[in-house]
Amino acid sequence: MKDKFTDKDIKLLNKKRGLKLLLSKDKVNITRALRYIRYENRLKQLQEELIKLQKWVKKNNEKIVFVFEGRDAAGKGGAIRRVTEHLNPREFKVVALPKPTDKERGQWYFQRYIKLLPMEGTMIFFDRSWYNRAIVEPVNDFCTQKEYQTFMNQVNDFERMITESGVRLIKLYFSISKNEQEKRFKDMIESPIKKWKFSAIDQKALELWDDYTEYKDSMFKKTNTSIAPWKVIKANKKTKARIEAIEYILGKIPYENKDLNVIKPLDYQV
């Protein structure tokens, strides 16, 4: 059955951006072009709301921590880039920590994260966080089982303490299928501008899929609390995942002049 296009669809395609998308591929795909235009328009709407959110954070001396977790190649970094794309860079920071130094290995595990918590009027986006110790480290033998158990015993108290101290904590987990992860790894390896992303840990990720799943399930069971719940984003389709993540963030933060008609999830494919 052939796709039917409305007058509104045709109007979108006749704009400069629509024509560019139609002509960007050797084979014209009208449905795909329309889907991407809708995604871009929706993203712009939500990004305008994010600017309101940031102004509210600054005005009210709020402190917000966003934790982006998920399997390798799940799209965490891309989602963070869309969230922060039009924000004032002086009032937020994206944190993607390297492996700990020998000195940091000898510290209390949460110590390196405490010093990165936001000052008043700012936001921090963690592209992976302290939850490395919940999944990545035990799966890859980067920590002992004792260290893992200590973390699991302390993490809820740590999050309770920072939230009681005035930090708003938003936790998102980007979930992809094994087939999708394999496809994205293949795309990385074959791309001259993306292959730097493919790490030694990535090489073992598919082989250790079930181990990751076991630790992930334990993490959710222990740390999905009323104080700091997890939001699971189904991320096989990157554009849809980005939109859903931003909608969730805007819905959770009580910023001023919120346009409820904009932030409510829309029922169409992106």
Stockholm file with secondary structure:
# STOCKHOLM 1.0

chainA/1-270         MKDKFTDKDIKLLNKKRGLKLLLSKDKVNITRALRYIRYENRLKQLQEELIKLQKWVKKNNEKIVFVFEGRDAAGKGGAIRRVTEHLNPREFKVVALPKPTDKERGQWYFQRYIKLLPMEGTMIFFDRSWYNRAIVEPVNDFCTQKEYQTFMNQVNDFERMITESGVRLIKLYFSISKNEQEKRFKDMIESPIKKWKFSAIDQKALELWDDYTEYKDSMFKKTNTSIAPWKVIKANKKTKARIEAIEYILGKIPYENKDLNVIKPLDYQV
#=GR chainA/1-270 SS CCCCCCHHHHHHHHSHHHHHHHHSSSSCCHHHHHHHHHHHHHHHHHHHHHHHHHHHHHHTTCEEEEEEEESTTSSHHHHHHHHHTTSCGGGEEEECCCSCCHHHHTSCTTHHHHTTSCCTTEEEEEESCGGGGTTHHHHTTSSCHHHHHHHHHHHHHHHHHHHHTTEEEEEEEEECCHHHHHHHHHHHHHCTTTGGGCCHHHHHHTTTHHHHHHHHHHHHHHHCCSSSCEEEEECSSHHHHHHHHHHHHHHHSCCTTCCHHHHSCCSSCC
#=GC SS_cons         CCCCCCHHHHHHHHSHHHHHHHHSSSSCCHHHHHHHHHHHHHHHHHHHHHHHHHHHHHHTTCEEEEEEEESTTSSHHHHHHHHHTTSCGGGEEEECCCSCCHHHHTSCTTHHHHTTSCCTTEEEEEESCGGGGTTHHHHTTSSCHHHHHHHHHHHHHHHHHHHHTTEEEEEEEEECCHHHHHHHHHHHHHCTTTGGGCCHHHHHHTTTHHHHHHHHHHHHHHHCCSSSCEEEEECSSHHHHHHHHHHHHHHHSCCTTCCHHHHSCCSSCC
//
